[in-house]
Amino acid sequence: MTTSPCRQCGTDLTADIQYCPQCGTRNSSSNVSPSDPTDSSTVPGVRQQNPYGPSNPYGDSIIPPPLPLPSPRCRLTASVTITLALLLLLLGGGGLVYFFGVYQPNKMHADATATVVGQITSTGQTNSTATAQSHRNATATAHTQANATATVQAQANATATAQAQANARASAIAQGLCPTPSAVAQAIGDNPNYVSPVTGEICGFTLQKAQRTVHCPTGGYGETSFEYTSVPGNQTLIIRKCDGTETTSFQIYGATVRFVNWEPDGDACTIYTKDNTKGLSAVLAPGTTCRG
């Protein structure tokens, strides 16, 4: 019978032996099925006599069961494990060094820079707002002062003008050039209490509104003009010229009389033109004519 050596211990094995009786390694040249119950050599733990070796003085031994085949998994040696552990430590330590040495300081610096920039921006905006508000306040104050100055100046100018006109009127009256209100009332046949000077004119007089009859002035005052309404509620202005020689009577309800010798712009035709230019309803009285 042919034999073949055990691949583990080198013991010669015949083809009818499934496992090596020395080391328990399976015989790769065995022609016995692993499930054959008649082969005692194939059943681990069955007592059998080694036909190739000396007899055991202590009796037959039990064939030990075959050792489990080594796992195909790769086993790491201690040096590899240590190396991997060192690598992990190095990687972890490098990460910590990077975090605390690079990332964290840079982040803190960036955060601090952002905070400072925000504070600077906020401060700049606050200063800009304060500057703009200050400028607006200064502008408003300047406008107020300018308006106040203009108002004071206008009042001063009006006062000066009124004073100048009063002085001119007083001078004209003192020189006998312009009649006093009482003299006007006497010249036209009116109540002295109804006659008062026209503001802004040297020799113009207002006749209070009341229904009555007056006449062209006498007394040698020269040309005069009347601007009047004839009845209450009538808005049409009647412009009458008195040449200083007539004593024509007419009915009025309020009027303005001007003595042209001292109020050159008070002649009838000039007043008629001005009233129509202003959009007022004005007509010439009978006997009053204007050229053009």
LINSUL-V535531 format. One line per field, one symbol per residue. phi: phi as a letter, one per 20 degrees, with the letter a starting at -180 (. if undefined). psi: psi as a letter, one per 40 degrees, with the letter a starting at -180 (. if undefined). Layout:
BEGIN
phi = ???
psi = ???
END
This chain:
BEGIN
phi = .fcbfffednffcefedecffedmffefefdeffeffeeffedfnefbeffddffefeofeefffffffgffffeefffffffffffffffffffffffeecffffffffffffffffffffffffffffffffffffffffffffffffffffffffffffffffffffffffemecffgfffgffdmcfgfedbfefncfcccedgfafadcbffdomemfccdcbdecfneefeddcddenddcfebeccnacdcefgdcgeefgffffffffffneeccefgndccfn
psi = hiiiihedeehhhieehdihedeehhheeiehideheehdeehiehhihheeiiiheeiiihhiiiiiiiheihhhiddddddddddddddddddddddddcddddddddddddddddddddddddddddddddddddddddddddddddddddddddddddddddddddddddeedhiidddddddefihdeehiihheidfiihhihihihiiiiiefeahiihhiidiiehehhhhhhheeeifhiihighihhhhddegdeeiddddddddddeeihhihihehihi.
END
